[in-house]
Amino acid sequence: MHVLITGGAGFIGSNLVTYHLEKGDKVHVVDNLSTGRIENIAPYMEHPDFIFDEADILVWNELEKAVNWADRIYHMAAVVGVFRVLKEPISVLATNIAGCERILRALHTSHWNTKLIIASSSEVYGNRSEDELLSEDMELLISPGHNSRWNYSISKLADEAFALSYARQYNMDVTVIRFFNVIGPNQTGKYGMVVPRFVRQAVREEPITVFGDGTQKRSFLDVRDAVIYLDMLANNPQSRAEVINVGTRREISIEQLANIIKNESNSASSIEYISYDDAYGKDFDEIFHRKPNLEKLIKFTHYLPQWSLEKSIIDLIQRQHAKKEY
Ligand SMILES: NC(=O)c1ccc[n+]([C@@H]2O[C@H](COP(=O)([O-])OP(=O)(O)OC[C@H]3O[C@@H](n4cnc5c(N)ncnc54)[C@H](O)[C@@H]3O)[C@@H](O)[C@H]2O)c1
């Protein structure tokens, strides 16, 4: 199979590269290396089944050719990470919306019945109460925030609307994935992702910095389970024109997460609390709960994750110890 991955030098994208090359597929990556890293794909540069183009998907002139070549496309390229979203509010909207539409348009004009997987986010659910299970068919919330955090959700909502419209109007085989928090190898803490940041701090015996009071909760899916879900969904014809949550049901607070990482790494780090104002600037809107309804995911895949949170964290701690930089 021929697999095109936009954003393939990034966290989830590079894990998709590993997964598909190991299966014997041919993989073509396009990435502008804005948050992606060449180290993530360096092991494959000489691989006979791997092609890498450093380019911006908004202007890449090989896009139509690559889409024609592909049997499957994962569209992962986007401006992501809370820090980047707050700092570059226009590029979040412009890149995420125009990039997605460009892929859809290229697929529409191609000759092949290619499967397209588009990455959306649980951020589209907005702020919810503790007991609410987030289901794909519920109404979505965008808060009238004072800052630009909601631009990311708006961009992902626009991508979903484009994806479903192309799928319905032109009978294209498109599936939208609403990722909840994904963790694992190749993720960087540089742009606000909490697990790699805590692991790095714990291993370096620096203070583990919790933003807010640590009561905000998240659920974490290992990327090695996530890529299996994506492949299974792509192979299931029922996923056509569907929006599907991808995540895990176990929710834990960020304070609990800090303690698990501290304990699993036997770290002497202190746990320190930093106000949202100091971490992100004034008027940051936190999302306190994100618990996915996974009925649709289970119905379409019949797969249960193999990586518990503790198993993922132990693996990430070992990888952090093995890094030369620390
Ligand atoms: N990781 C998560 O927990 C999570 C949660 C929800 C949604 N998502 C979505 O999943 C996708 C992948 O996220 P990730 O965590 O791997 O992030 P990432 O930043 O590691 O990957 C995104 C990749 O896209 C590339 N990119 C950005 N703009 C580009 C452009 N204009 N042209 C070409 N390449 C470009 C970046 O360099 C990067 O390699 C994103 O669409 C993101 O919104 C991720």
The ligand as a Gaussian input file, in Angstrom:
#p B3LYP/6-31G(d) Opt

LIG

0 1
 N       -0.972000      14.749000      20.104000
 C       -2.196000      14.939000      20.560000
 O       -2.485000      14.649000      21.745000
 C       -3.280000      15.480000      19.658000
 C       -4.531000      15.739000      20.218000
 C       -5.530000      16.253000      19.396000
 C       -5.303000      16.458000      18.039000
 N       -4.075000      16.216000      17.514000
 C       -3.871000      16.471000      16.080000
 O       -3.101000      15.424000      15.510000
 C       -2.239000      15.936000      14.479000
 C       -0.797000      15.557000      14.773000
 O       -0.427000      16.166000      16.017000
 P        0.964000      15.896000      16.728000
 O        0.721000      15.820000      18.165000
 O        1.683000      14.804000      16.021000
 O        1.677000      17.308000      16.463000
 P        3.107000      17.628000      15.811000
 O        3.307000      19.107000      15.956000
 O        4.149000      16.752000      16.353000
 O        2.835000      17.258000      14.293000
 C        2.339000      18.191000      13.336000
 C        3.320000      18.167000      12.184000
 O        2.824000      19.011000      11.126000
 C        3.931000      19.733000      10.597000
 N        3.374000      20.941000       9.949000
 C        2.760000      21.990000      10.557000
 N        2.379000      22.874000       9.633000
 C        2.751000      22.375000       8.424000
 C        2.656000      22.850000       7.087000
 N        2.073000      24.026000       6.799000
 N        3.149000      22.089000       6.094000
 C        3.745000      20.895000       6.371000
 N        3.869000      20.393000       7.610000
 C        3.385000      21.130000       8.626000
 C        4.820000      20.020000      11.796000
 O        6.157000      20.327000      11.454000
 C        4.699000      18.721000      12.564000
 O        5.681000      17.784000      12.154000
 C       -2.481000      17.452000      14.441000
 O       -3.402000      17.742000      13.418000
 C       -3.093000      17.753000      15.794000
 O       -3.945000      18.875000      15.742000
 C       -3.053000      15.731000      18.304000

